[in-house]
């Protein structure tokens, strides 16, 4: 039987690891956005993507499962915001289709893991 790895830090969470990858991807991708978007879409999408990992970290530090679920849900909201902004960036031709697909697929992976964290936190709050 496989032994479960003990999660000691928010950085041990798969949801954090995958959303951190998304942070790096977004920062690398937005470097090529037009300079006039520095305080527009570039800033907005970067703030939203950082909010995802920040809320996962904060949720991890909370003692109650209800609080954890709240912060993880906020992270999911920020992830949805990033998905919307990626669609806009693609449609206004800031992103090529291949770039878009790669980053969009990462958001889907992250979303599945975040939904799992939320579900787990909610189940644990009902069991405690």
C-alpha positions in Angstrom: 0.0 0.0 0.0 1.3 3.4 -1.0 2.1 5.8 1.9 0.5 9.2 1.7 2.9 12.2 1.7 2.4 14.5 4.6 1.5 18.0 3.6 3.5 20.4 5.7 3.3 23.6 3.7 1.1 25.2 1.1 3.8 24.5 -1.4 3.2 20.8 -0.9 -0.3 21.1 -2.3 -0.7 20.0 -5.9 -3.2 22.8 -6.5 -0.5 25.3 -5.4 2.2 23.7 -7.5 0.0 23.7 -10.7 -1.2 27.3 -10.1 2.4 28.4 -9.5 3.2 27.0 -12.9 0.4 29.1 -14.2 1.8 32.2 -12.6 5.1 31.6 -14.4 3.3 31.0 -17.7 1.2 34.1 -17.4 4.2 36.3 -16.6 6.2 34.9 -19.5 3.3 35.2 -21.9 2.3 38.7 -20.9 5.9 40.0 -21.6 5.0 40.1 -25.2 1.7 42.1 -24.7 1.8 45.6 -26.1 3.5 48.2 -23.8 0.4 50.3 -23.7 -1.3 47.3 -22.0 1.2 47.4 -19.1 -1.4 49.1 -16.8 -4.4 47.4 -18.5 -4.8 43.8 -19.4 -1.2 42.8 -18.5 -1.6 44.2 -15.0 -5.1 42.8 -14.5 -4.2 39.2 -15.5 -1.0 39.3 -13.5 -2.8 40.5 -10.4 -5.5 37.8 -10.8 -3.0 35.0 -11.3 -1.0 36.0 -8.2 -4.2 36.1 -6.2 -4.8 32.4 -6.9 -1.6 31.2 -5.3 -1.9 33.8 -2.5 -5.4 32.7 -1.6 -4.3 29.0 -1.6 -1.4 29.9 0.8 -3.7 31.9 3.1 -6.4 29.2 3.1 -3.8 26.6 4.0 -2.8 28.6 7.1 -6.4 28.9 8.4 -7.4 26.6 11.2 -11.1 26.0 10.3 -12.1 24.0 7.3 -14.8 26.6 6.6 -12.1 29.3 6.4 -10.0 27.1 4.2 -12.9 26.5 1.8 -13.5 30.3 1.7 -10.0 31.1 0.6 -9.8 28.2 -1.8 -13.1 29.4 -3.4 -11.7 32.9 -3.7 -8.7 31.4 -5.5 -11.1 29.6 -7.9 -12.8 32.9 -8.6 -9.5 34.5 -9.5 -8.7 31.5 -11.7 -12.0 32.0 -13.6 -11.0 35.7 -13.9 -7.7 34.6 -15.5 -9.6 32.3 -17.9 -11.8 35.2 -19.0 -8.8 37.5 -19.5 -7.0 34.8 -21.6 -10.0 34.6 -23.9 -9.9 38.4 -24.3 -6.1 38.3 -25.0 -6.6 35.6 -27.6 -9.5 37.4 -29.3 -7.7 40.8 -29.5 -4.7 38.9 -30.9 -2.3 39.4 -28.0 -2.0 35.6 -27.9 -1.6 33.1 -30.7 -3.8 30.1 -30.6 -1.0 27.7 -29.6 0.0 29.9 -26.7 -3.6 30.3 -25.6 -4.1 26.5 -25.7 -1.1 25.8 -23.6 -2.0 28.3 -20.9 -5.7 27.5 -21.0 -4.9 23.8 -20.5 -2.9 24.7 -17.4 -6.0 26.6 -16.1 -8.1 23.5 -16.5 -5.6 21.4 -14.6 -5.5 24.0 -11.8 -9.2 24.3 -11.7 -9.7 20.5 -11.2 -7.2 20.5 -8.3 -8.7 23.6 -6.7 -12.2 22.1 -6.9 -10.8 19.1 -5.1 -9.3 21.2 -2.4 -12.6 23.0 -1.9 -14.6 19.8 -1.8 -12.2 18.3 0.7 -12.4 21.3 2.9 -16.2 21.4 2.8 -16.4 17.6 3.6 -13.9 18.0 6.5 -15.9 21.0 7.9 -19.0 18.7 8.0 -17.1 15.9 9.7 -15.5 18.0 12.4 
